[in-house]
């Protein structure tokens, strides 16, 4: 074979010797498998540590207080009941004695709004006319009257342009509502913050007070109506005229609402609310006492961590709690 012909023998470097590092590859793969999923493990550990830290009580100034929960099914049932009563009043009319009560309520509203009439005289007139309607056996008719006037009040509020003059209907049914609502933060340029259910509840409460029927068994508010009424006031407390410290004034008013609500609602965490509001008033010994009562009660414990945080703050004796915010979540 000549020197120029290609050789059939493989060159010396055609087959390479395996490198030694290939022998360690299985060991490396086994070690890598040990680290599989380390990211998920690290996240899990982090979450566990964060949860543990959150569960540890730490001093915190009272910042929120509980408001009553609204039962949607109960609210819907109440709305349907009132609608049925109002529809019947509109379709069938009302007897004379009941209409006389409605007339007196409207006339008192006009007088309270600054219109014609003496409020004291009209108040006495209501006290005369209500017993006459009851003596005539018109309890059901009075219930229909109240529901119908509540409906008309809600419509009048929704039609009102805030900043303008009240319509005759709104003055007759709401009295000075147009003046009080903006002052209390219930209404402004964007309208009234109250829902239709809340407006009905506010009107029915006022109507029942004006007619002195609050203790009559057929006119007593349901637990749902009581919760709705005080929930609204806790969210939007009435204005305290002449107050130099708005946050303290709101806390004082809310404390009154809480005490009134507690007389009707045994499920409301009144001790926690009382403790939070007393803390906002810088009454730390009373605040600590109320929070201890809340923690000592048996049953549900979803508010307990918050109560312990506030209790630690109260134990420090500081009085720099800020204005509180309402909440329905622990």
C-alpha positions, 0 to 999 in steps of 0.5 A: 500500500502506497503512502498516499492511500488511506489506511484502513486502520483506525487512528490512535485517538479514534477511541477515547478513554473514559474520563475518571469523573464519569465514575462519580456521576451516580454518586452526584445524582443520588445527592441531588435527589436528596435536595429535590423539593427543597424550595417547597420545604423552605416555604412550608417552614417559613409559613409555620414560623410566620404562623407561630409569630402571629399567634404570639400575643404582643402589645397593640393599641386598641385599633378595632372593635366588633360590630354585630353581624347581619344575617342575610336570610333574616334581613331578606325575611324582614324586607319581605314582611314589611313589603307585604304590609306596605302593599296591603296598606296601599291596596286596602287603605287604613281605618280612620283612627290609624290614619289619624295616627299617621297624620299626627306623625307627619305633622310632628315631622314637619314641625321638627323640620322647622315648619308649621306646628308646635312639637309639644302639642303634636307629641301630645296629639300622638299620645292621644291618637295611638290609644284610640287606634289600639282601643279600636282593635287596629294593631294590625292596621298600625303595623301596616301604617308603619311599614307604608310610611317606612317605605315612603321615607326610604323613597324620599331619602333616595330622591333627595339631592343632598345640599338642597332643601328637603321635599315636603314628604321627607320633612313630614316623615324624617323631621330634621333628618336632612340636617342630622344626616350630613352632620353625623356622616350619614350623607354627603355629595355622593348620597346617603351611606345607609342601605334601604334596610338600614333606612327602614330600620332607622325610621321604624325605630323612630316611629315606634319611639314617637308613638310610645309603642316600643314596649308593645309586644307586636311592635318590639324589634326583632334581634335582627333589627336591633343588630342592624340598628346598632351596627349602623350607629357603631359604624356611623356614630351620631355627632357629639356637639361641642366635642374638642376630641372627636376620637374620644367623643366617638368612643364615648358614643360607641360605648353607650351603643355597645351597652344598649346592644348588650341588653338585647344580644347575648352573642355579641362580644360586649366585653371585647368591645367595651375593653377596646372603647375604654382603651380609646378613652385611656381608661386602662384599668377598666379596659384591662378588666373588660378584656380579662372578662372577655378572655375568661368567658367560655365558648368561641375564641376567634377574638382572643388573640386580639384581646390579649394584644390589647390587654398587654397594651393596657398593662403598660398603662399607656393612653395613646390609643388612636381612633378605633375602626369597626370590624366584623372579623377577628 
